[in-house]
Amino acid sequence: MTALIIHGGAGARRERNYDAEIVHMRQVVEAMKVRLDAGDSALDVAVAAVVMLEDSGLYVAGKGASPNLAGAYELDASIMDGSTRRAGSVAALQGFRNPVVAARAVMDRTPHVMLVGEGAALFAHDQALEMIADEAAWFTGAGKGEDNHPPGGLSHGTVGCCVLDSQGRLAAATSTAGVFGKMPGRVGDTPIPAAGTWADAGAAASCTGQGEYFIRVAAAAQVAWRVAAGQSLADATQTVIDEIGVMGGDGGLIALDAQGNIAAPFNSQGMKHAWLTPDGDIGVEVFRD
């Protein structure tokens, strides 16, 4: 039994057309289904899916990033392996194509969980990770016209993936350029295990939205802890999003449990997401009626 769910951010607006994103998300899920059918691990598939999302330039992560207030592109990412609880992340990383690959390297090749800023860049360079030769030509500024924030809020965008593989292992990965117009050095929930990304033996989650609120409720880990306490995945995820909404936060999350159940609640206008069920069905959704 395998299953997967991805997201391209909870910043969707009804007045915009997302045909390109819908086609691309389906392509990502189809490509990952092939890998899962071949027996690839949940962790490898989660990273591969997020690399495809980063490289597309369609979402506010990787190639689709927008700059901070100082004009710099600071990218964040994290991954977590549910079977071992190993995690890796980078924050405020500049100059490298795939922050999720850097996060995987932190997990696999250091004794640490997170590297930030210059230290993250030095490490990525030492690992010979692919650099961006020309930032002006590379970045697309995806979503920069969405203005998707609620009154007084922050516009946002993120990508993520949760995977259940044929061995029953769960994994999650998340990547972002952060909220639009962020202060230099700002870090949201995405690179923080428990806040923006989580995977254990029972559930995996990846969050998208105004990260400050997701940090304050440990959103991703709270989902898994609620599932472990006996709550259904649907109830657990909705409870977390409702809690964020009561605080004034905006966004959504995707989640997957060890039985292959998926959930994707959001309190924004829309959330770009797609999924693969254990029955092999593929779906894509941006808005709900």
N, C-alpha and C positions, 0 to 999 in steps of 0.2 A: 504494500500500500504506500503510495506516494501522494503528496499534495504540495501546493505552492501558492503563495499570494504575493503580489508586488504592488507598490504604489508609486505614483509620480507626483505626489504632493496634494495637500488639501486646500490649495489656493484657487481652484477652478471657479470661473465666473460664467453665469449662464449666457451672457452676451457674447462670449468668445466661442470660436469653433475649435474643437479638439480632435478633428478627424485624423490628423497626422499622429497624435499621441495614441489614439485608440488603435490604429493600425500597428504602431510600433510596440505597444504593450502586448498585443496579441502575438507578435513575432517573438518577443522576449519569452513569453510563456511557452510557446511552441518549441523554441530552441532549448529551453530548460527541461521540457518534458522528454526530449530526446536524451538528454544527459541523465536524467533520473531513471529512465527506462534502461539505460546502459549500466546503471549501478553506481553512478557518481554519488559522492557524499553530500549531505545537506550543506555543509560548510562550503565546499567547492562550488556548488550550484548557487548558493546565496551570493557569493562574491562575483561569480560570472554574470549573474543577472544584473547586479548593481553596476558592474563595468559597462554592460550594454546600455543601461539607463544613463550613466555618466557620459558615455561617448556620443550619445545621440544628439546632444545639444538642445533637446526639447524640454528639459526639466531644469529646475533651479538647483543643479548639482553638476559637478564635473564641468564639461564643456558649456553647459547652459548657465554657468554662474554669472552673477552680477557683482560689481565691486562694492567695497565698503565706502564709508564717507571720505576716506583718504585716497580712493581710487585703486586700492589694492584688492586682489582676489585671495581671500582667506577661506580655505575649504576645510570641512570637517567630515569625519567618517568613523564608524565603528562596526565591529563584528563580534558575534558571540557564538560559541559552540555549545549547544545545550547538553551534549553527552558528557562534557568535561568541565563546563563552566569557564573554560578559557575565554579570554576576551582581548581585543586589541583595538586601539583607536588613535587617531591623530586629530589635532585641532589647530586652527589657524595656519594650515599648511599652505605654502605658496610655491608655485613654480612646477608642480607635478600634475600629470594628466589624470591619474586615478587615485584619489585619496583612499578608496576602499582597499586597494592593493597595498598601499602603505600601512593601513590598519592591520591587514593580514600579516604583513612582515613584522610589525611590532609584536603581534601575538606569537608568531612562530620563531622569531630570531632574537628576542630580547627577554629579560626577566620582568619587564614592565607591562602595564596595561595601556598607558597613554603617553604619547609624546606630543609636544606643542611647539608652535612657532618655529623659530630658527633651529631648535633641536630636532624637530620632526623633519625639517628640510635637510639638515645635515645627514640624518639617518637615511632618508629616502635616497639621497645622492650616493651614500656609501653602499646602498643596496642596488645601485644601478637601475633604479626605477625610472620610467620614461618621463622626461622633462618636457615642458612646453617651450618650444623654440620662440614663438612670437605670440604673446598674449593678446595683442590687438587683433590678430587674425584668427586666433583660436576660439575665444569666448563668444558666445552668441547672445548672452543676456536674456535667456528664456524667461518668459513671464514678467518681464519688467514693466509691461503695460497693464498688468492685471489689476493692480490696486486692490488687492483682495482682502485687505484688512477691515475689521469692523471699526466703528468710530473709536478713535484713540488707540487703536491697536497697531500691529506691525505686519506688513505684507510678508509673505513667507512662501517657501517651496522646498521640497525634499524628495528623495527617492529612497525606496527600501524594499526588502524582500524577506519573507519567512518561508522556510522549507522543511518538509518532512520527507526523509529518504526511505529507501526500501529496507533499511536496517532499523527503522523506527527512531532515527536520530533527528533532532530539531536543530535549526540554526537560524540566525537572523543577521541582517546587515542593513546599515542605513548610511546615507551620504547626503551632504547639503552644502550650499554656499551660505546658508544662514538667511536671516531676514534681510529684506532690502534696506539699504541705507544704514546698515549697522555701524556702530562705533568700531574703530580699529581694536582688535583684541577681543571683541565680543565672542563668547562661546555659548551656544544654546544646548539643547538636550541631545542632539544627534550623536556627538562623540562620547556621551556619558552613559556607560552601561547602567541599567536600571531606569534611567530617565527616558532616553530615546531608543534604546535597543536592549533586548533581553532574550535569552533562550536558556531553558533548563530542560529537564527530562519530560516535563508536562506541557509546556507551552512556549511559544516564541512570539515576540511582538516587535513592531517597528513603528515609530511615531512620526507625525508631520504636523506642523502648526507653529504657534507661538511658543518657542521652546522654553521660555522662562516659566510658563505655567506647568509644562510637562516635567520640568526639573522639580518643581515644588511639590508634586504629588508622586514622584517616582513612578511615572505613568506605565512604562513598559514592564517593569518588575511587578508593579501592583497587579497587573493583569494576571501574570503567572502565579503570583501568590494567592490570588482569589480563586483561580482554577484549582490550585493545590488544596485549598480549603474546602473544595466541593462545589463551588459556584460554576455554572455553565460558562463556556467561553463567550457566548452572546451576552449574558448578563454581566460578566466580569468586565468586558470591554466597554459596554454601554455605561456602566457605573463610573468608570474612569473618565470617559468623555463628559458625562454629566457633571462630575466633580470639577473638571476643568472649566466647563461652561458656567457653573455657579460662581467661580472665581473671576470670570470675565475673559477667559481664554478661548481661543479659536483654533480649530484644527481637527485632526482625526488620527486614527491608527489602524494598522492591519495586524491580525493575529491568527495563529494556527495552533491547534493542540495535537497531542499525540495520537488522537483518534482520527485526525484528518479534517476536523471541523474548522471552518474559517469564519472570520468576523471582520467587518470593516466599517465601524461606526464613525461618524463625523458630525460636527455641529456647524461647519462652514457651508457655503452654497453647494460645493461639490468636492469630490476627491477622486482623482484619476487613479484607478486601480484595476487589476486583472487577476485571474486566479485559475488554478487547475485543481479539480476535485479528485478524490481517490477513484472515482468512477471514470476518470479521463476526460471529463467535460471542462471546456475552457470558456470563461466569460470575461467580459470587459464592461466597466461602468464608470461614468463620470458623475452624473447627476441622478437623483431619485425623485420621482414624482411626489 
